[in-house]
Amino acid sequence: MEVKKARGVGLILQYSEAMGKKDFQVDAHLLPTIVLSASDVTNVLEYINSVENPKATVKKVSTVIHNRPAPSVCGFSSRGPNIIDPYILKLHV
């Protein structure tokens, strides 16, 4: 809410390296939000400070099938298989 009050249109969060790359906290946000590693946040801050009018673009997401290697699944995801659509990637444990 504070970012929205300040007329922000998006949010960049840094996840804790101590938590590991595969199991960071997932929260719902009111604005478009991305969670980045410490090194990625450093790169973003360097860019912001290097240009007069820094800009970013949020693109529409798309589904990519038959991509190898398959992406990882967040720890909070329900476990598979998916009965309705077998093409939905789910972790099997």
C-alpha positions as CSV (number, residue, x, y, z in Angstrom):
1,M,0.0,0.0,0.0
2,E,2.9,2.4,0.7
3,V,4.3,2.1,-2.8
4,K,0.9,2.7,-4.2
5,K,0.4,5.8,-1.9
6,A,3.7,7.1,-3.2
7,R,2.3,6.7,-6.8
8,G,4.6,3.8,-7.5
9,V,3.5,1.5,-10.3
10,G,5.6,-1.6,-9.4
11,L,7.8,-3.2,-6.8
12,I,11.2,-4.8,-6.8
13,L,12.0,-7.1,-3.8
14,Q,15.2,-8.8,-2.9
15,Y,15.0,-12.3,-1.5
16,S,17.3,-13.4,1.2
17,E,20.3,-15.4,-0.1
18,A,20.2,-17.3,3.2
19,M,16.8,-18.8,2.2
20,G,18.2,-20.2,-1.0
21,K,17.1,-19.5,-4.6
22,K,14.4,-22.1,-4.8
23,D,12.4,-21.5,-1.6
24,F,11.8,-17.8,-1.1
25,Q,8.7,-16.3,0.5
26,V,5.8,-15.8,-1.9
27,D,3.3,-13.0,-1.1
28,A,0.4,-11.4,-2.9
29,H,1.0,-7.8,-3.9
30,L,-1.3,-5.0,-5.1
31,L,1.1,-3.8,-7.8
32,P,3.2,-5.7,-10.3
33,T,6.1,-7.2,-8.3
34,I,9.3,-9.1,-9.0
35,V,11.6,-10.8,-6.5
36,L,15.3,-10.7,-7.5
37,S,18.6,-12.1,-6.1
38,A,21.0,-9.7,-4.4
39,S,23.2,-9.5,-7.5
40,D,20.3,-8.8,-9.8
41,V,19.1,-6.0,-7.4
42,T,22.6,-4.6,-7.6
43,N,22.4,-4.6,-11.4
44,V,19.0,-2.8,-11.3
45,L,20.2,-0.2,-8.9
46,E,23.3,0.4,-11.0
47,Y,21.1,0.9,-14.0
48,I,18.7,3.3,-12.1
49,N,21.7,5.4,-11.0
50,S,23.4,5.4,-14.4
51,V,20.7,7.0,-16.6
52,E,18.7,10.2,-16.3
53,N,15.2,8.6,-16.7
54,P,15.4,4.9,-15.9
55,K,12.5,2.9,-17.4
56,A,11.3,-0.7,-17.1
57,T,8.8,-2.7,-19.0
58,V,6.5,-5.4,-17.7
59,K,5.6,-7.7,-20.5
60,K,2.6,-10.0,-20.8
61,V,3.5,-13.5,-19.8
62,S,3.4,-16.4,-22.2
63,T,3.4,-20.2,-21.9
64,V,6.4,-22.0,-23.3
65,I,6.0,-25.8,-23.8
66,H,8.6,-28.4,-24.6
67,N,11.3,-26.2,-23.0
68,R,14.4,-28.1,-21.8
69,P,15.4,-28.2,-19.0
70,A,12.0,-27.7,-17.4
71,P,11.7,-24.8,-15.0
72,S,11.7,-25.5,-11.3
73,V,8.5,-25.4,-9.2
74,C,8.0,-23.2,-6.2
75,G,8.0,-25.0,-2.8
76,F,4.4,-23.8,-2.1
77,S,3.0,-25.5,-5.3
78,S,0.6,-28.4,-4.9
79,R,2.1,-31.7,-6.0
80,G,1.1,-33.5,-9.2
81,P,0.0,-35.1,-11.4
82,N,-2.7,-32.6,-12.5
83,I,-5.8,-34.6,-13.3
84,I,-7.4,-31.9,-15.5
85,D,-4.4,-31.0,-17.7
86,P,-1.3,-33.2,-17.8
87,Y,0.7,-30.4,-19.4
88,I,0.7,-28.3,-16.3
89,L,4.1,-28.7,-14.7
90,K,4.0,-30.0,-11.1
91,L,6.5,-31.4,-8.8
92,H,6.3,-35.2,-8.1
93,V,7.4,-36.3,-4.7
